[in-house]
Amino acid sequence: MKKGPENQASFGNVPQPVREDGAGGIDLGPRDVLRDLENPDMLVPPASDAGSIPNLKFSFSDTHMQLKHGGWSREVTVRQLPIATALAGVNMYLTPGGVRELHWHKQAEWAYVILGSARITAVDQHGRNFIADVGAGDLWYFPAGIPHSIQGLGEGCEFLLVFDDGSFTEYDTFTITDWFAHTAKDVLAANFGVPESVFAHIPAKQRYIFQGKVPGPVETQKVPDPYGTVPKTFTHRLLAQEPIVTPGGSVRIVDSTNFPASATIAAALVEVEPGGMREMHWHPNSDEWQYYLTGTARMTVFAANGTARTFNYRAGDVGYIPRAYGHYIQNIGDQSLWFFEIFKSNRYADVSLNQWMALTPEELVRAHLHVGPELINALRKEKWPVVKFAVNGRNENGKSCHPYVRRPANLLFPKGAEGKVQENGKR
């Protein structure tokens, strides 16, 4: 089938699956050119890619969008990304006053607020309550089985939810309206000690998300609790946390050591400046579930036995790396790349290839790789999570800057969040 001139005119320089060394050939058949433009390293993989690695990428843009009066939700689980057995994610938005109804899960829930603000409520198994407001850059964590709710405040709220089970789905959530709708009214009357007529107008089915009124200030919503409040706060101000800053970007690590309630999920918020790279490394204790907030990236995953595959990622994509697989994440765009590394673990852990080599006897490294002093002398005993491989990507002030900072209407990351360079790699 020949391509008509209108196709060439529409897409201009159409990328072709031809490597610089001449391998490959032009694609004259039906194809999605826009996808190919978004995935240059998948269309033309580096010559170092080899073997068979399953798909490690899925976009929230390719998922079903569940629309409700009061907001929307969409999910990426093992059903959409079969390799992702450890964790699942939900992207959700609530309008001002929109309510994610009172509910609970079999899995723990970890959340990051992308935009706006919300009010969350919860009650633990000891009858201790928790009511708080969260804003952009904040986290919350609810242990498995703990009932809770989420409500959008004045500007609404968009957030990422992560659950510690890849088979999780929002369609398998325990909600208060669903339970009431499927319980006989005489049983409800007996349970609460009121007449059956009280339940004459309860919803006939689950509401899931619905439109409510924007609540008043949090101080006016507090409910006195004879058992007190939860002993470990369910929220954490991630962007108030001092980052690790190295040449090329920054990292904020959060796990049970600085967010004690988060007993099953650890994470790192990573910034990679243009010309920077999340260094070659691996995680010894858990699979890695990624969520890309801004920018464009290239990641090659090494799976041992001569096997490696390269993927491209952009905002809204989910990435996944099985435990102990070596990988790096390179910024290939002209703005800062921000993404999350998320793990089913109470502690964050990574092993740096550079640091490992630096702390191994030189003779042993030389014997393995046939390298000379130029590489040996460049090795670092201190861990730098993000490194710089080119001199570019600085703004006019010489500091890295998240694109949303330059657009106050979409403020995600506060100015001055860069912190101080910590060459020792400690939190």
Secondary structure, DSSP 8 states (H G I E B T S, - for coil): ----HHHHHHHSS---SB-TTS-B----S---HHHHHH-HHHHS--TT-BS-----EEEGGGS--EEETTEEEEEE-TTTSTT--S-EEEEEEE-TTEEEEEEE-SS-EEEEEEEEEEEEEEE-TTS-EEEEEEETTEEEEE-TT--EEEEEEEEEEEEEEEES-TT--GGG-EEHHHHHHTS-HHHHHHHHTS-GGGGTT--SS--SEEE------HHHH----TT-B-SS-SEEEGGGS--EEETTEEEEEESTTTSTT-SS-EEEEEEE-TTEEEEEEE-SSS-EEEEEEESEEEEEEE-STT-EEEEEEETTEEEEE-TT-EEEEEE-SSS-EEEEEEESSSS---EEHHHHHHTS-HHHHHHHH---HHHHTT--SS--SEEESSS----TTSS---TTTTSGGG--S-TTTT--B-TT---
